[in-house]
Amino acid sequence: MLQFFNNRIGLYGIIYENIFGEFPSDIFGNPEAFRHLYVWSGTWQNFGWSAIIYIATLSGVDESLHEAAQLDGASRLKRVWHIDLPYLVPTIVIMAVMGMGKIMSVGFEKAFLMQNNLNLEYSELISTYVYRIGLSGTSINDFSYATAVDLFNAVLNLVLIFISNQIARRATETSLW
């Protein structure tokens, strides 16, 4: 991301310079841009793996269902709605329940690598906060406080998984356990 969005030699900088004739502002120097960069890069990062899972699920759909629906005059949209989507619902539910466990534990590495002095106010996450308080040496090394914050985060993730699993079980009869 640093190379792609570099305002001088990155793809973003080169395209912007060719269109407007000047170098763009530094995106990583704009604190408000951190959230967009983080979320959209995460979406791009997880898109491939999610696509593999959903395509693998769809490969298990019986072709005779599609052939029968096609003979009955169902359009492609109706076949997707009535055959493919019901087949995907358990996978969607399981992926959503598993995703709930990661809501509070967003990645440390990417956020830490994207942080700089200009965007620190917007880029501080629980994991980077725990690192800064407990291990970095830039502030007081308060190991017990950092451990308590991280433990609270883990317990909150576990509670979110249990709650979302119960909701999924009642709503769709599909759950992790």
Buried (B, 14 or more C-beta within 10 A) or exposed (E): BEEEBBBEEBEBBBEBBEEEEEEBEBBBEBBEBBEEBBEEBEEEEEEEEEEEBBEEBBEEBEEEBBEEBEEEEBEEEEBBEEBBEEBBBBBBBBBBBEBBBEEBBBBBEBBBEBBEEBBEEBBBBBBBBBBBBBEEEEEEEEEEEBEEBBEEBEEBBEEBBBEBBEBBBEEBEBBBE
